[in-house]
């Protein structure tokens, strides 16, 4: 047994080395930059950069917009993806071909989608186009994940629930959702992580580093400081954003474990 354990550890070495070189060490360097005055003098500043960051009105605006995207767009995408997956699972024939269509947004270049979006929403001054762009680019994966979860549901439980009179919304609320709860939590966490990656689509849609205030997110804030060579603020913002993501993921994992118990 020990021989197999040693072999497994040896096989993990390349992966662990890659993680250390390309993730852990760069992240430690980012933390270092967040604790110095600037990249030239390199004087230790302690938590001053974080304090200035939290007092900065544009950072607070970016944080607010990023959190609104999580609180509004992610639940909407999860609910819509669940409804579409239910519809596709219940239908046969031509409806099954629609499942392949949800791969389409993942294959289309972002620049092409942004160009179409500019034509569709020309003159629209609200945040709606960005939210719809987020839904369009990511909902396909969520539908696929829900559909895969539905395929693993025990038919006996569903048939027994129908015999007891559970149909439609009640069936999915009382039976389907509890059974696919791990997938549901995973979809929500994945949506939250993807919400921090909307910068590419948003940037190409607006075509500027300074979009309207309602669409100014954390990625814009950090990108602008990167162009200004303000690495200390860029690093501080990146650390705080990563801690926010870690906290959200940790809460999600804890909820999943409690549900599993």
Secondary structure, 3 states (H helix, E strand, C coil): CHHHHHHHHHHHHHHHHHHHHHHHHHHHHHHHHHCECCCCCCCECCCHHHHHHHHCHHHHHHHHHHHHHHHHHHHHHHHHHHHHHHHHHHCCHHHHHHHHHCCHHHHCCHHHHHHHHHHHCCCCCCCHHHHHHHHHHHHHHHHHHHHHHHCCCCHHHHHHHHHCCCCHHHHHHHHHHHHCHHHHHHHHHHHHHHHCCCHHHHHHHHCCCCCCHHHCCHHHHHHHHHHCCCHHHHHHHHHHHHHHHHHHHHHHHHHHHHHHC
